[in-house]
Amino acid sequence: MAKIKLKKWDSAEHLKTDEDMVQYLEACLEEAGDDAAFIAKALGNIARAKGMTQLANETGLGRESLYKALSGEGNPSFATIPKVICAGYQIAC
């Protein structure tokens, strides 16, 4: 019998377009309820899909800080969230 290779699912690998990212975030917001860590993780997946280095440059935050804050296990300050959203979606904030 042939062995089956499995790999861990990574949402960021499947977020190719801005439309994909918006729909993903909308679905996560609907699913999360009041789970802030779930939202932080979703934003982290979007950030990784876009490129964490680019996001760090656009927000003025360190890459390592962004990885930690948006891991779902970190505790980002609220000030971090609008910076990520504004940079990630290139909207004027």
Sequence and secondary structure as in RCSB ss.txt:
>XXXX:A:sequence
MAKIKLKKWDSAEHLKTDEDMVQYLEACLEEAGDDAAFIAKALGNIARAKGMTQLANETGLGRESLYKALSGEGN
PSFATIPKVICAGYQIAC
>XXXX:A:secstr
          GGGG  SHHHHHHHHHHHHHHHTT HHHHHHHHHHHHHHH HHHHHHHHT  HHHHHHHTSSSS 
  TTHHHHHHHHHTT   
